[in-house]
Amino acid sequence: MISSRVRIGVLGLALLTALSAPATATATAAGPAAPGSAAPPTVEELRLDKAVPQEILRRSGFDTVAPAFARALDRARSYAQARRVVEREGSALWRGAVARAQGRGPAGGDLSRDDDRPLYWARLGMTRELRGWEPRFGLDEARRARLLDTLERTSRGQTSVLPRHKGLKRVLVTGFDPFTLDRDIRISNPSGAVALALDGTVIETASGPARVETVVFPVRWRDFTDGTVERALRPHLPEADLFATVSQGRVGRIDVERTNGAWRGGFGDNENTGTPEIVPVSDPASQPQWTSTTLPYAAIVAAETGRFPVYDNTGVTEIPAGGTVPVVRPDGPTPGSTARAGGGGDYLSNEIAYRATLLRDRLGLHDSLPGGHVHTPVLEFGAGNTTEVTDPQFVRNRLDIIAQVRAVVSVAVGAAS
């Protein structure tokens, strides 16, 4: 449900809007765990046993991460010790993935350093180990959930965002995990690769140097319902000079999404769950149907940033005031309308943009903090590659997307200052 002017590839469409009726599979393979017992693997974790994830882990050197984590857990003799292990190992995974992506230390294998997939699959290996761990001291469901939450946050960079550096502007950039893995388990998400490549780097802009801090989010509705975006970004937006939420979008183009809608279409996430509904937020009584970008979209579109064309995307899908049928509006929403899709559709890319910009506005930063959503091109394999986990064209496409998003951020910071 996006503007008919846009032609979208299959993978891009999955991030933009629903392609089928919502899935109803549960998040775990065998239902909820009994109190105090180990929990079964999730739908997401069960994909680890397939050949492609194992190859990606082996060819990056990340196949040792989960076994080492399991051994460290087994040495814990109390909940406090277990928490320290989880914090240490989760943070180490994030740092290791960033270092690999930025060319520091050994590559660990022949897989391209810019690849975001080793981080994703290694994290799932760790969460599966933690979910099934049965320590001698006993672990109830609530404490296990807290450990899993700690592992998720530390291994996604959400606890390592550094404060403002003197003399440097501060930019926040977010990315996503791979998704639609039942369609093609080889998928890489360029926004996740962008996050790894840019984290902690200093970029030159027209208004001076800027340090980029990044975090990665899951492709899971339940995490967004639980407020993961707000919890990760709220402490840092007041100190930021600019933020950009980034996700994979349409084939062959970059879009700066002008408007975000308060509707989730319910397309299946990485746990094969989803329900069409209004985006659930705190204080729903004051929830707007639409939020808007404050990124300098005109300057971004006009700049030469790379080989992919960049568009100011103004289209939305709405139910007009007094109406009942969704209507595509190429030039944005009309007064009093109800959201059915933002410029970025009705999947998690639209939702992170909506949540981040709503948080910006509720913090009173609408007029002072440039921020909004950028959709990257779909990351495509080389022609004819239907089985291999990588190829030269695939790597080149990902490197070009990373470089162009870096350039887009540089332009945005310079133009907004």
PyMOL commands that set and color helices and strands:
alter all, ss='L'
color gray80, all
select helices_A, chain A and resi 10-16+43-49+51-60+62-74+79-101+117-132+141-155+190-198+221-225+228-233+237-239+284-286+297-302+348-362+392-416
alter helices_A, ss='H'
color red, helices_A
select strands_A, chain A and resi 169-176+202-205+208-217+242-248+254-257+259-261+263-264+277-278+290-292+310-313+316-319+327-329+338-341+371-376
alter strands_A, ss='S'
color yellow, strands_A
deselect
rebuild
show_as cartoon
